[in-house]
Structure formats: C-alpha cells, structure tokens
Amino acid sequence: MFDYCVSLIVNILMWILIAQAILSWFVNPYRGSASRALTSIYNGLSSFTYPLTRPARAVLAKINTGPMDFSLLLTVLFLILIREILIRLI
C-alpha cells in the first residue's frame, strides 16, 4: 500500500512538471503572447513546483547550460530515483 501511495504521489508530481514544461513553450511571462487562462495556469504550476525545482536550479547554475533550463528534467529524474529507493526499502 505504501509503495502504491509513493508511486501515485511521484507520478502526479511528474505529470505536473511535464505540464509546466509543455506550457512553457506557449507562455512567455515577459510578453502577453498567450491567453490569460494559460498564463494563470502556468503561473500556478510554477509557484507550486518552484520549491521542487529550486535545488536543481542551484546545481545547474554552476554549470553553463546556455539558454536551456534543465531543472524540470533534473527534478523528474530525482523524483524517479527517490521513488525507486523508497519502493525498494519497503
């Protein structure tokens, strides 16, 4: 039961991160290029995921990745690692 709950929570977080990544292609917060609804959804997801991605952004700030932001990808990989560790410990 615990492994199911851990997998469910991690999967939900991963889908939220993936949705934020996809929305970032359409929403430019500096220009009003997207609809107001998309912008508000993107801003809500960003404020929710910021505590998760902050450590990845700190690590990637030391590496020159250019204009690409790999913090969402790194966070998803970390969540998968945490899920596998927790499931194997049970």
HTML snippet that shows the backbone in 3Dmol.js (N, CA, C, O; Angstrom):
<script src="https://3Dmol.org/build/3Dmol-min.js"></script>
<div id="view" style="width:600px;height:400px;position:relative"></div>
<script>
const pdb = `
ATOM      1  N   MET A   1       0.823  -1.200   0.000  1.00  0.00           N
ATOM      2  CA  MET A   1       0.000   0.000   0.000  1.00  0.00           C
ATOM      3  C   MET A   1       0.861   1.256   0.000  1.00  0.00           C
ATOM      4  O   MET A   1       0.570   2.222  -0.705  1.00  0.00           O
ATOM      5  N   PHE A   2       1.934   1.231   0.806  1.00  0.00           N
ATOM      6  CA  PHE A   2       2.812   2.399   0.865  1.00  0.00           C
ATOM      7  C   PHE A   2       3.505   2.642  -0.469  1.00  0.00           C
ATOM      8  O   PHE A   2       3.682   3.787  -0.887  1.00  0.00           O
ATOM      9  N   ASP A   3       3.902   1.543  -1.144  1.00  0.00           N
ATOM     10  CA  ASP A   3       4.564   1.702  -2.433  1.00  0.00           C
ATOM     11  C   ASP A   3       3.609   2.280  -3.478  1.00  0.00           C
ATOM     12  O   ASP A   3       4.026   3.051  -4.342  1.00  0.00           O
ATOM     13  N   TYR A   4       2.337   1.913  -3.399  1.00  0.00           N
ATOM     14  CA  TYR A   4       1.348   2.485  -4.311  1.00  0.00           C
ATOM     15  C   TYR A   4       1.181   3.981  -4.065  1.00  0.00           C
ATOM     16  O   TYR A   4       1.112   4.762  -5.014  1.00  0.00           O
ATOM     17  N   CYS A   5       1.116   4.381  -2.804  1.00  0.00           N
ATOM     18  CA  CYS A   5       0.963   5.803  -2.468  1.00  0.00           C
ATOM     19  C   CYS A   5       2.174   6.610  -2.920  1.00  0.00           C
ATOM     20  O   CYS A   5       2.028   7.708  -3.458  1.00  0.00           O
ATOM     21  N   VAL A   6       3.363   6.068  -2.702  1.00  0.00           N
ATOM     22  CA  VAL A   6       4.587   6.758  -3.128  1.00  0.00           C
ATOM     23  C   VAL A   6       4.601   6.905  -4.642  1.00  0.00           C
ATOM     24  O   VAL A   6       4.900   7.980  -5.162  1.00  0.00           O
ATOM     25  N   SER A   7       4.277   5.827  -5.350  1.00  0.00           N
ATOM     26  CA  SER A   7       4.245   5.885  -6.817  1.00  0.00           C
ATOM     27  C   SER A   7       3.203   6.878  -7.313  1.00  0.00           C
ATOM     28  O   SER A   7       3.451   7.621  -8.263  1.00  0.00           O
ATOM     29  N   LEU A   8       2.045   6.893  -6.676  1.00  0.00           N
ATOM     30  CA  LEU A   8       0.991   7.816  -7.089  1.00  0.00           C
ATOM     31  C   LEU A   8       1.419   9.272  -6.895  1.00  0.00           C
ATOM     32  O   LEU A   8       1.228  10.098  -7.787  1.00  0.00           O
ATOM     33  N   ILE A   9       1.985   9.583  -5.757  1.00  0.00           N
ATOM     34  CA  ILE A   9       2.418  10.959  -5.480  1.00  0.00           C
ATOM     35  C   ILE A   9       3.519  11.383  -6.442  1.00  0.00           C
ATOM     36  O   ILE A   9       3.483  12.486  -6.987  1.00  0.00           O
ATOM     37  N   VAL A  10       4.492  10.511  -6.650  1.00  0.00           N
ATOM     38  CA  VAL A  10       5.593  10.848  -7.568  1.00  0.00           C
ATOM     39  C   VAL A  10       5.073  11.004  -8.994  1.00  0.00           C
ATOM     40  O   VAL A  10       5.493  11.913  -9.710  1.00  0.00           O
ATOM     41  N   ASN A  11       4.168  10.130  -9.411  1.00  0.00           N
ATOM     42  CA  ASN A  11       3.612  10.243 -10.763  1.00  0.00           C
ATOM     43  C   ASN A  11       2.831  11.537 -10.943  1.00  0.00           C
ATOM     44  O   ASN A  11       2.942  12.181 -11.986  1.00  0.00           O
ATOM     45  N   ILE A  12       2.057  11.923  -9.960  1.00  0.00           N
ATOM     46  CA  ILE A  12       1.320  13.187 -10.042  1.00  0.00           C
ATOM     47  C   ILE A  12       2.287  14.361 -10.140  1.00  0.00           C
ATOM     48  O   ILE A  12       2.091  15.262 -10.955  1.00  0.00           O
ATOM     49  N   LEU A  13       3.327  14.354  -9.315  1.00  0.00           N
ATOM     50  CA  LEU A  13       4.318  15.440  -9.369  1.00  0.00           C
ATOM     51  C   LEU A  13       5.023  15.476 -10.725  1.00  0.00           C
ATOM     52  O   LEU A  13       5.272  16.553 -11.267  1.00  0.00           O
ATOM     53  N   MET A  14       5.342  14.307 -11.271  1.00  0.00           N
ATOM     54  CA  MET A  14       5.999  14.281 -12.583  1.00  0.00           C
ATOM     55  C   MET A  14       5.092  14.830 -13.668  1.00  0.00           C
ATOM     56  O   MET A  14       5.552  15.565 -14.541  1.00  0.00           O
ATOM     57  N   TRP A  15       3.802  14.483 -13.630  1.00  0.00           N
ATOM     58  CA  TRP A  15       2.880  14.994 -14.641  1.00  0.00           C
ATOM     59  C   TRP A  15       2.687  16.508 -14.511  1.00  0.00           C
ATOM     60  O   TRP A  15       2.514  17.204 -15.511  1.00  0.00           O
ATOM     61  N   ILE A  16       2.718  17.003 -13.295  1.00  0.00           N
ATOM     62  CA  ILE A  16       2.631  18.455 -13.099  1.00  0.00           C
ATOM     63  C   ILE A  16       3.861  19.135 -13.688  1.00  0.00           C
ATOM     64  O   ILE A  16       3.746  20.175 -14.337  1.00  0.00           O
ATOM     65  N   LEU A  17       5.040  18.551 -13.465  1.00  0.00           N
ATOM     66  CA  LEU A  17       6.268  19.117 -14.028  1.00  0.00           C
ATOM     67  C   LEU A  17       6.264  19.055 -15.551  1.00  0.00           C
ATOM     68  O   LEU A  17       6.713  19.991 -16.213  1.00  0.00           O
ATOM     69  N   ILE A  18       5.760  17.955 -16.109  1.00  0.00           N
ATOM     70  CA  ILE A  18       5.681  17.830 -17.566  1.00  0.00           C
ATOM     71  C   ILE A  18       4.690  18.845 -18.134  1.00  0.00           C
ATOM     72  O   ILE A  18       4.954  19.453 -19.171  1.00  0.00           O
ATOM     73  N   ALA A  19       3.561  19.032 -17.467  1.00  0.00           N
ATOM     74  CA  ALA A  19       2.586  20.026 -17.922  1.00  0.00           C
ATOM     75  C   ALA A  19       3.187  21.424 -17.887  1.00  0.00           C
ATOM     76  O   ALA A  19       2.958  22.224 -18.794  1.00  0.00           O
ATOM     77  N   GLN A  20       3.953  21.721 -16.843  1.00  0.00           N
ATOM     78  CA  GLN A  20       4.592  23.031 -16.769  1.00  0.00           C
ATOM     79  C   GLN A  20       5.596  23.209 -17.903  1.00  0.00           C
ATOM     80  O   GLN A  20       5.680  24.286 -18.494  1.00  0.00           O
ATOM     81  N   ALA A  21       6.354  22.165 -18.206  1.00  0.00           N
ATOM     82  CA  ALA A  21       7.332  22.248 -19.295  1.00  0.00           C
ATOM     83  C   ALA A  21       6.643  22.483 -20.633  1.00  0.00           C
ATOM     84  O   ALA A  21       7.106  23.294 -21.435  1.00  0.00           O
ATOM     85  N   ILE A  22       5.545  21.783 -20.879  1.00  0.00           N
ATOM     86  CA  ILE A  22       4.829  21.963 -22.141  1.00  0.00           C
ATOM     87  C   ILE A  22       4.203  23.351 -22.207  1.00  0.00           C
ATOM     88  O   ILE A  22       4.254  24.001 -23.251  1.00  0.00           O
ATOM     89  N   LEU A  23       3.616  23.810 -21.114  1.00  0.00           N
ATOM     90  CA  LEU A  23       3.026  25.157 -21.114  1.00  0.00           C
ATOM     91  C   LEU A  23       4.081  26.235 -21.309  1.00  0.00           C
ATOM     92  O   LEU A  23       3.783  27.298 -21.855  1.00  0.00           O
ATOM     93  N   SER A  24       5.309  25.980 -20.873  1.00  0.00           N
ATOM     94  CA  SER A  24       6.352  26.992 -21.019  1.00  0.00           C
ATOM     95  C   SER A  24       6.683  27.250 -22.484  1.00  0.00           C
ATOM     96  O   SER A  24       7.254  28.291 -22.808  1.00  0.00           O
ATOM     97  N   TRP A  25       6.336  26.325 -23.374  1.00  0.00           N
ATOM     98  CA  TRP A  25       6.553  26.554 -24.794  1.00  0.00           C
ATOM     99  C   TRP A  25       5.585  27.584 -25.351  1.00  0.00           C
ATOM    100  O   TRP A  25       5.885  28.249 -26.342  1.00  0.00           O
ATOM    101  N   PHE A  26       4.430  27.718 -24.722  1.00  0.00           N
ATOM    102  CA  PHE A  26       3.378  28.586 -25.244  1.00  0.00           C
ATOM    103  C   PHE A  26       3.214  29.895 -24.470  1.00  0.00           C
ATOM    104  O   PHE A  26       2.633  30.854 -24.976  1.00  0.00           O
ATOM    105  N   VAL A  27       3.726  29.927 -23.255  1.00  0.00           N
ATOM    106  CA  VAL A  27       3.549  31.092 -22.398  1.00  0.00           C
ATOM    107  C   VAL A  27       4.893  31.787 -22.237  1.00  0.00           C
ATOM    108  O   VAL A  27       5.881  31.180 -21.824  1.00  0.00           O
ATOM    109  N   ASN A  28       4.907  33.051 -22.565  1.00  0.00           N
ATOM    110  CA  ASN A  28       6.082  33.868 -22.307  1.00  0.00           C
ATOM    111  C   ASN A  28       5.671  34.891 -21.250  1.00  0.00           C
ATOM    112  O   ASN A  28       4.894  35.800 -21.539  1.00  0.00           O
ATOM    113  N   PRO A  29       6.188  34.748 -20.022  1.00  0.00           N
ATOM    114  CA  PRO A  29       5.723  35.646 -18.965  1.00  0.00           C
ATOM    115  C   PRO A  29       6.115  37.107 -19.193  1.00  0.00           C
ATOM    116  O   PRO A  29       5.560  38.003 -18.556  1.00  0.00           O
ATOM    117  N   TYR A  30       7.056  37.348 -20.087  1.00  0.00           N
ATOM    118  CA  TYR A  30       7.514  38.715 -20.331  1.00  0.00           C
ATOM    119  C   TYR A  30       6.734  39.390 -21.452  1.00  0.00           C
ATOM    120  O   TYR A  30       6.752  40.615 -21.581  1.00  0.00           O
ATOM    121  N   ARG A  31       6.054  38.591 -22.256  1.00  0.00           N
ATOM    122  CA  ARG A  31       5.177  39.127 -23.293  1.00  0.00           C
ATOM    123  C   ARG A  31       3.806  38.523 -23.090  1.00  0.00           C
ATOM    124  O   ARG A  31       3.701  37.380 -22.644  1.00  0.00           O
ATOM    125  N   GLY A  32       2.803  39.219 -23.387  1.00  0.00           N
ATOM    126  CA  GLY A  32       1.446  38.695 -23.237  1.00  0.00           C
ATOM    127  C   GLY A  32       1.033  37.876 -24.436  1.00  0.00           C
ATOM    128  O   GLY A  32      -0.024  38.119 -25.017  1.00  0.00           O
ATOM    129  N   SER A  33       1.863  36.890 -24.824  1.00  0.00           N
ATOM    130  CA  SER A  33       1.627  36.168 -26.070  1.00  0.00           C
ATOM    131  C   SER A  33       0.565  35.073 -25.943  1.00  0.00           C
ATOM    132  O   SER A  33      -0.014  34.677 -26.955  1.00  0.00           O
ATOM    133  N   ALA A  34       0.298  34.587 -24.768  1.00  0.00           N
ATOM    134  CA  ALA A  34      -0.681  33.507 -24.600  1.00  0.00           C
ATOM    135  C   ALA A  34      -1.955  34.059 -23.968  1.00  0.00           C
ATOM    136  O   ALA A  34      -2.014  35.202 -23.515  1.00  0.00           O
ATOM    137  N   SER A  35      -2.949  33.218 -23.958  1.00  0.00           N
ATOM    138  CA  SER A  35      -4.205  33.648 -23.355  1.00  0.00           C
ATOM    139  C   SER A  35      -4.029  33.811 -21.846  1.00  0.00           C
ATOM    140  O   SER A  35      -3.101  33.270 -21.244  1.00  0.00           O
ATOM    141  N   ARG A  36      -4.923  34.551 -21.277  1.00  0.00           N
ATOM    142  CA  ARG A  36      -4.860  34.817 -19.839  1.00  0.00           C
ATOM    143  C   ARG A  36      -5.033  33.537 -19.026  1.00  0.00           C
ATOM    144  O   ARG A  36      -4.423  33.388 -17.967  1.00  0.00           O
ATOM    145  N   ALA A  37      -5.858  32.615 -19.512  1.00  0.00           N
ATOM    146  CA  ALA A  37      -6.085  31.346 -18.801  1.00  0.00           C
ATOM    147  C   ALA A  37      -4.815  30.502 -18.780  1.00  0.00           C
ATOM    148  O   ALA A  37      -4.444  29.958 -17.740  1.00  0.00           O
ATOM    149  N   LEU A  38      -4.145  30.394 -19.936  1.00  0.00           N
ATOM    150  CA  LEU A  38      -2.899  29.627 -19.985  1.00  0.00           C
ATOM    151  C   LEU A  38      -1.831  30.248 -19.094  1.00  0.00           C
ATOM    152  O   LEU A  38      -1.092  29.540 -18.411  1.00  0.00           O
ATOM    153  N   THR A  39      -1.756  31.563 -19.105  1.00  0.00           N
ATOM    154  CA  THR A  39      -0.773  32.243 -18.285  1.00  0.00           C
ATOM    155  C   THR A  39      -1.039  32.014 -16.804  1.00  0.00           C
ATOM    156  O   THR A  39      -0.105  31.803 -16.030  1.00  0.00           O
ATOM    157  N   SER A  40      -2.299  32.055 -16.406  1.00  0.00           N
ATOM    158  CA  SER A  40      -2.608  31.836 -14.990  1.00  0.00           C
ATOM    159  C   SER A  40      -2.356  30.387 -14.584  1.00  0.00           C
ATOM    160  O   SER A  40      -1.901  30.134 -13.469  1.00  0.00           O
ATOM    161  N   ILE A  41      -2.646  29.428 -15.473  1.00  0.00           N
ATOM    162  CA  ILE A  41      -2.345  28.025 -15.177  1.00  0.00           C
ATOM    163  C   ILE A  41      -0.838  27.833 -15.045  1.00  0.00           C
ATOM    164  O   ILE A  41      -0.370  27.170 -14.120  1.00  0.00           O
ATOM    165  N   TYR A  42      -0.084  28.414 -15.970  1.00  0.00           N
ATOM    166  CA  TYR A  42       1.374  28.306 -15.923  1.00  0.00           C
ATOM    167  C   TYR A  42       1.935  28.928 -14.643  1.00  0.00           C
ATOM    168  O   TYR A  42       2.815  28.352 -14.002  1.00  0.00           O
ATOM    169  N   ASN A  43       1.432  30.082 -14.281  1.00  0.00           N
ATOM    170  CA  ASN A  43       1.908  30.736 -13.056  1.00  0.00           C
ATOM    171  C   ASN A  43       1.564  29.913 -11.813  1.00  0.00           C
ATOM    172  O   ASN A  43       2.368  29.834 -10.884  1.00  0.00           O
ATOM    173  N   GLY A  44       0.391  29.306 -11.790  1.00  0.00           N
ATOM    174  CA  GLY A  44       0.022  28.450 -10.663  1.00  0.00           C
ATOM    175  C   GLY A  44       0.911  27.223 -10.563  1.00  0.00           C
ATOM    176  O   GLY A  44       1.352  26.855  -9.474  1.00  0.00           O
ATOM    177  N   LEU A  45       1.175  26.585 -11.712  1.00  0.00           N
ATOM    178  CA  LEU A  45       2.067  25.426 -11.704  1.00  0.00           C
ATOM    179  C   LEU A  45       3.482  25.821 -11.305  1.00  0.00           C
ATOM    180  O   LEU A  45       4.152  25.097 -10.568  1.00  0.00           O
ATOM    181  N   SER A  46       3.927  26.959 -11.791  1.00  0.00           N
ATOM    182  CA  SER A  46       5.278  27.413 -11.458  1.00  0.00           C
ATOM    183  C   SER A  46       5.425  27.692  -9.971  1.00  0.00           C
ATOM    184  O   SER A  46       6.444  27.348  -9.372  1.00  0.00           O
ATOM    185  N   SER A  47       4.428  28.305  -9.379  1.00  0.00           N
ATOM    186  CA  SER A  47       4.529  28.584  -7.941  1.00  0.00           C
ATOM    187  C   SER A  47       4.452  27.302  -7.123  1.00  0.00           C
ATOM    188  O   SER A  47       5.030  27.225  -6.039  1.00  0.00           O
ATOM    189  N   PHE A  48       3.742  26.292  -7.632  1.00  0.00           N
ATOM    190  CA  PHE A  48       3.656  25.006  -6.939  1.00  0.00           C
ATOM    191  C   PHE A  48       4.954  24.212  -7.056  1.00  0.00           C
ATOM    192  O   PHE A  48       5.383  23.580  -6.090  1.00  0.00           O
ATOM    193  N   THR A  49       5.583  24.240  -8.234  1.00  0.00           N
ATOM    194  CA  THR A  49       6.769  23.422  -8.472  1.00  0.00           C
ATOM    195  C   THR A  49       8.072  24.121  -8.125  1.00  0.00           C
ATOM    196  O   THR A  49       9.126  23.485  -8.113  1.00  0.00           O
ATOM    197  N   TYR A  50       8.020  25.406  -7.845  1.00  0.00           N
ATOM    198  CA  TYR A  50       9.266  26.123  -7.557  1.00  0.00           C
ATOM    199  C   TYR A  50      10.052  25.518  -6.396  1.00  0.00           C
ATOM    200  O   TYR A  50      11.271  25.392  -6.513  1.00  0.00           O
ATOM    201  N   PRO A  51       9.421  25.136  -5.276  1.00  0.00           N
ATOM    202  CA  PRO A  51      10.209  24.514  -4.203  1.00  0.00           C
ATOM    203  C   PRO A  51      10.862  23.192  -4.620  1.00  0.00           C
ATOM    204  O   PRO A  51      11.908  22.822  -4.086  1.00  0.00           O
ATOM    205  N   LEU A  52      10.252  22.485  -5.564  1.00  0.00           N
ATOM    206  CA  LEU A  52      10.849  21.235  -6.047  1.00  0.00           C
ATOM    207  C   LEU A  52      12.032  21.482  -6.972  1.00  0.00           C
ATOM    208  O   LEU A  52      13.021  20.751  -6.932  1.00  0.00           O
ATOM    209  N   THR A  53      11.928  22.509  -7.800  1.00  0.00           N
ATOM    210  CA  THR A  53      12.964  22.745  -8.801  1.00  0.00           C
ATOM    211  C   THR A  53      14.083  23.660  -8.316  1.00  0.00           C
ATOM    212  O   THR A  53      15.117  23.768  -8.976  1.00  0.00           O
ATOM    213  N   ARG A  54      13.898  24.311  -7.186  1.00  0.00           N
ATOM    214  CA  ARG A  54      14.914  25.243  -6.687  1.00  0.00           C
ATOM    215  C   ARG A  54      16.276  24.587  -6.476  1.00  0.00           C
ATOM    216  O   ARG A  54      17.281  25.168  -6.885  1.00  0.00           O
ATOM    217  N   PRO A  55      16.364  23.381  -5.847  1.00  0.00           N
ATOM    218  CA  PRO A  55      17.695  22.760  -5.707  1.00  0.00           C
ATOM    219  C   PRO A  55      18.341  22.422  -7.052  1.00  0.00           C
ATOM    220  O   PRO A  55      19.553  22.564  -7.215  1.00  0.00           O
ATOM    221  N   ALA A  56      17.530  21.975  -8.014  1.00  0.00           N
ATOM    222  CA  ALA A  56      18.074  21.660  -9.342  1.00  0.00           C
ATOM    223  C   ALA A  56      18.569  22.924 -10.029  1.00  0.00           C
ATOM    224  O   ALA A  56      19.599  22.894 -10.702  1.00  0.00           O
ATOM    225  N   ARG A  57      17.857  24.030  -9.872  1.00  0.00           N
ATOM    226  CA  ARG A  57      18.303  25.291 -10.465  1.00  0.00           C
ATOM    227  C   ARG A  57      19.614  25.760  -9.842  1.00  0.00           C
ATOM    228  O   ARG A  57      20.467  26.327 -10.526  1.00  0.00           O
ATOM    229  N   ALA A  58      19.772  25.517  -8.524  1.00  0.00           N
ATOM    230  CA  ALA A  58      21.012  25.906  -7.854  1.00  0.00           C
ATOM    231  C   ALA A  58      22.189  25.084  -8.375  1.00  0.00           C
ATOM    232  O   ALA A  58      23.283  25.613  -8.573  1.00  0.00           O
ATOM    233  N   VAL A  59      21.961  23.798  -8.593  1.00  0.00           N
ATOM    234  CA  VAL A  59      23.026  22.940  -9.123  1.00  0.00           C
ATOM    235  C   VAL A  59      23.353  23.332 -10.557  1.00  0.00           C
ATOM    236  O   VAL A  59      24.524  23.437 -10.922  1.00  0.00           O
ATOM    237  N   LEU A  60      22.339  23.545 -11.362  1.00  0.00           N
ATOM    238  CA  LEU A  60      22.556  23.862 -12.770  1.00  0.00           C
ATOM    239  C   LEU A  60      23.094  25.274 -12.980  1.00  0.00           C
ATOM    240  O   LEU A  60      23.629  25.575 -14.047  1.00  0.00           O
ATOM    241  N   ALA A  61      22.963  26.140 -11.986  1.00  0.00           N
ATOM    242  CA  ALA A  61      23.507  27.492 -12.113  1.00  0.00           C
ATOM    243  C   ALA A  61      25.034  27.455 -12.157  1.00  0.00           C
ATOM    244  O   ALA A  61      25.669  28.351 -12.713  1.00  0.00           O
ATOM    245  N   LYS A  62      25.608  26.420 -11.571  1.00  0.00           N
ATOM    246  CA  LYS A  62      27.061  26.282 -11.572  1.00  0.00           C
ATOM    247  C   LYS A  62      27.580  25.716 -12.887  1.00  0.00           C
ATOM    248  O   LYS A  62      28.771  25.807 -13.183  1.00  0.00           O
ATOM    249  N   ILE A  63      26.682  25.134 -13.672  1.00  0.00           N
ATOM    250  CA  ILE A  63      27.029  24.561 -14.976  1.00  0.00           C
ATOM    251  C   ILE A  63      26.430  25.468 -16.044  1.00  0.00           C
ATOM    252  O   ILE A  63      25.265  25.856 -15.952  1.00  0.00           O
ATOM    253  N   ASN A  64      27.211  25.797 -17.036  1.00  0.00           N
ATOM    254  CA  ASN A  64      26.718  26.663 -18.099  1.00  0.00           C
ATOM    255  C   ASN A  64      25.876  25.840 -19.070  1.00  0.00           C
ATOM    256  O   ASN A  64      26.417  25.131 -19.918  1.00  0.00           O
ATOM    257  N   THR A  65      24.562  25.935 -18.948  1.00  0.00           N
ATOM    258  CA  THR A  65      23.658  25.212 -19.843  1.00  0.00           C
ATOM    259  C   THR A  65      23.108  26.123 -20.941  1.00  0.00           C
ATOM    260  O   THR A  65      22.260  25.705 -21.729  1.00  0.00           O
ATOM    261  N   GLY A  66      23.574  27.325 -20.991  1.00  0.00           N
ATOM    262  CA  GLY A  66      23.100  28.253 -22.001  1.00  0.00           C
ATOM    263  C   GLY A  66      21.675  28.688 -21.718  1.00  0.00           C
ATOM    264  O   GLY A  66      21.285  28.820 -20.557  1.00  0.00           O
ATOM    265  N   PRO A  67      20.898  28.912 -22.761  1.00  0.00           N
ATOM    266  CA  PRO A  67      19.525  29.390 -22.536  1.00  0.00           C
ATOM    267  C   PRO A  67      18.548  28.284 -22.135  1.00  0.00           C
ATOM    268  O   PRO A  67      17.384  28.561 -21.847  1.00  0.00           O
ATOM    269  N   MET A  68      19.012  27.043 -22.115  1.00  0.00           N
ATOM    270  CA  MET A  68      18.120  25.922 -21.781  1.00  0.00           C
ATOM    271  C   MET A  68      18.022  25.756 -20.271  1.00  0.00           C
ATOM    272  O   MET A  68      19.015  25.873 -19.552  1.00  0.00           O
ATOM    273  N   ASP A  69      16.806  25.479 -19.801  1.00  0.00           N
ATOM    274  CA  ASP A  69      16.561  25.238 -18.387  1.00  0.00           C
ATOM    275  C   ASP A  69      16.261  23.754 -18.199  1.00  0.00           C
ATOM    276  O   ASP A  69      15.172  23.282 -18.527  1.00  0.00           O
ATOM    277  N   PHE A  70      17.232  23.032 -17.670  1.00  0.00           N
ATOM    278  CA  PHE A  70      17.080  21.597 -17.471  1.00  0.00           C
ATOM    279  C   PHE A  70      16.637  21.254 -16.050  1.00  0.00           C
ATOM    280  O   PHE A  70      16.690  20.088 -15.659  1.00  0.00           O
ATOM    281  N   SER A  71      16.208  22.228 -15.284  1.00  0.00           N
ATOM    282  CA  SER A  71      15.848  21.972 -13.888  1.00  0.00           C
ATOM    283  C   SER A  71      14.627  21.063 -13.775  1.00  0.00           C
ATOM    284  O   SER A  71      14.559  20.245 -12.857  1.00  0.00           O
ATOM    285  N   LEU A  72      13.665  21.186 -14.681  1.00  0.00           N
ATOM    286  CA  LEU A  72      12.494  20.309 -14.631  1.00  0.00           C
ATOM    287  C   LEU A  72      12.884  18.864 -14.925  1.00  0.00           C
ATOM    288  O   LEU A  72      12.401  17.940 -14.271  1.00  0.00           O
ATOM    289  N   LEU A  73      13.756  18.673 -15.906  1.00  0.00           N
ATOM    290  CA  LEU A  73      14.221  17.331 -16.235  1.00  0.00           C
ATOM    291  C   LEU A  73      15.000  16.722 -15.078  1.00  0.00           C
ATOM    292  O   LEU A  73      14.797  15.559 -14.732  1.00  0.00           O
ATOM    293  N   LEU A  74      15.881  17.500 -14.487  1.00  0.00           N
ATOM    294  CA  LEU A  74      16.663  17.020 -13.358  1.00  0.00           C
ATOM    295  C   LEU A  74      15.759  16.687 -12.171  1.00  0.00           C
ATOM    296  O   LEU A  74      16.009  15.713 -11.461  1.00  0.00           O
ATOM    297  N   THR A  75      14.732  17.470 -11.954  1.00  0.00           N
ATOM    298  CA  THR A  75      13.791  17.215 -10.867  1.00  0.00           C
ATOM    299  C   THR A  75      12.999  15.934 -11.116  1.00  0.00           C
ATOM    300  O   THR A  75      12.781  15.157 -10.187  1.00  0.00           O
ATOM    301  N   VAL A  76      12.566  15.701 -12.354  1.00  0.00           N
ATOM    302  CA  VAL A  76      11.846  14.469 -12.684  1.00  0.00           C
ATOM    303  C   VAL A  76      12.752  13.259 -12.461  1.00  0.00           C
ATOM    304  O   VAL A  76      12.315  12.257 -11.896  1.00  0.00           O
ATOM    305  N   LEU A  77      14.000  13.342 -12.896  1.00  0.00           N
ATOM    306  CA  LEU A  77      14.936  12.234 -12.678  1.00  0.00           C
ATOM    307  C   LEU A  77      15.160  11.988 -11.194  1.00  0.00           C
ATOM    308  O   LEU A  77      15.249  10.837 -10.767  1.00  0.00           O
ATOM    309  N   PHE A  78      15.250  13.046 -10.405  1.00  0.00           N
ATOM    310  CA  PHE A  78      15.421  12.909  -8.965  1.00  0.00           C
ATOM    311  C   PHE A  78      14.188  12.266  -8.318  1.00  0.00           C
ATOM    312  O   PHE A  78      14.320  11.434  -7.421  1.00  0.00           O
ATOM    313  N   LEU A  79      13.003  12.647  -8.770  1.00  0.00           N
ATOM    314  CA  LEU A  79      11.775  12.048  -8.241  1.00  0.00           C
ATOM    315  C   LEU A  79      11.708  10.557  -8.554  1.00  0.00           C
ATOM    316  O   LEU A  79      11.284   9.761  -7.715  1.00  0.00           O
ATOM    317  N   ILE A  80      12.127  10.181  -9.762  1.00  0.00           N
ATOM    318  CA  ILE A  80      12.149   8.763 -10.121  1.00  0.00           C
ATOM    319  C   ILE A  80      13.127   8.009  -9.222  1.00  0.00           C
ATOM    320  O   ILE A  80      12.830   6.908  -8.757  1.00  0.00           O
ATOM    321  N   LEU A  81      14.284   8.600  -8.981  1.00  0.00           N
ATOM    322  CA  LEU A  81      15.284   7.979  -8.110  1.00  0.00           C
ATOM    323  C   LEU A  81      14.742   7.806  -6.694  1.00  0.00           C
ATOM    324  O   LEU A  81      14.895   6.744  -6.091  1.00  0.00           O
ATOM    325  N   ILE A  82      14.112   8.846  -6.171  1.00  0.00           N
ATOM    326  CA  ILE A  82      13.542   8.775  -4.824  1.00  0.00           C
ATOM    327  C   ILE A  82      12.447   7.706  -4.744  1.00  0.00           C
ATOM    328  O   ILE A  82      12.374   6.949  -3.776  1.00  0.00           O
ATOM    329  N   ARG A  83      11.603   7.657  -5.772  1.00  0.00           N
ATOM    330  CA  ARG A  83      10.536   6.647  -5.801  1.00  0.00           C
ATOM    331  C   ARG A  83      11.113   5.240  -5.774  1.00  0.00           C
ATOM    332  O   ARG A  83      10.640   4.387  -5.023  1.00  0.00           O
ATOM    333  N   GLU A  84      12.135   4.993  -6.591  1.00  0.00           N
ATOM    334  CA  GLU A  84      12.717   3.653  -6.639  1.00  0.00           C
ATOM    335  C   GLU A  84      13.401   3.285  -5.315  1.00  0.00           C
ATOM    336  O   GLU A  84      13.316   2.142  -4.868  1.00  0.00           O
ATOM    337  N   ILE A  85      14.065   4.237  -4.704  1.00  0.00           N
ATOM    338  CA  ILE A  85      14.715   3.976  -3.419  1.00  0.00           C
ATOM    339  C   ILE A  85      13.675   3.653  -2.355  1.00  0.00           C
ATOM    340  O   ILE A  85      13.835   2.688  -1.607  1.00  0.00           O
ATOM    341  N   LEU A  86      12.619   4.444  -2.278  1.00  0.00           N
ATOM    342  CA  LEU A  86      11.589   4.206  -1.267  1.00  0.00           C
ATOM    343  C   LEU A  86      10.870   2.882  -1.477  1.00  0.00           C
ATOM    344  O   LEU A  86      10.563   2.180  -0.513  1.00  0.00           O
ATOM    345  N   ILE A  87      10.603   2.542  -2.721  1.00  0.00           N
ATOM    346  CA  ILE A  87       9.897   1.297  -3.002  1.00  0.00           C
ATOM    347  C   ILE A  87      10.780   0.093  -2.654  1.00  0.00           C
ATOM    348  O   ILE A  87      10.285  -0.906  -2.133  1.00  0.00           O
ATOM    349  N   ARG A  88      12.063   0.183  -2.936  1.00  0.00           N
ATOM    350  CA  ARG A  88      12.961  -0.932  -2.630  1.00  0.00           C
ATOM    351  C   ARG A  88      13.216  -1.088  -1.139  1.00  0.00           C
ATOM    352  O   ARG A  88      13.520  -2.187  -0.675  1.00  0.00           O
ATOM    353  N   LEU A  89      13.095  -0.004  -0.386  1.00  0.00           N
ATOM    354  CA  LEU A  89      13.289  -0.083   1.051  1.00  0.00           C
ATOM    355  C   LEU A  89      12.123  -0.760   1.758  1.00  0.00           C
ATOM    356  O   LEU A  89      12.272  -1.270   2.869  1.00  0.00           O
ATOM    357  N   ILE A  90      10.989  -0.763   1.125  1.00  0.00           N
ATOM    358  CA  ILE A  90       9.781  -1.317   1.760  1.00  0.00           C
ATOM    359  C   ILE A  90       9.698  -2.803   1.533  1.00  0.00           C
ATOM    360  O   ILE A  90       8.752  -3.445   1.990  1.00  0.00           O
TER     361      ILE A  90
END
`;
const viewer = $3Dmol.createViewer("view");
viewer.addModel(pdb, "pdb");
viewer.setStyle({}, {cartoon: {color: "spectrum"}});
viewer.zoomTo();
viewer.render();
</script>
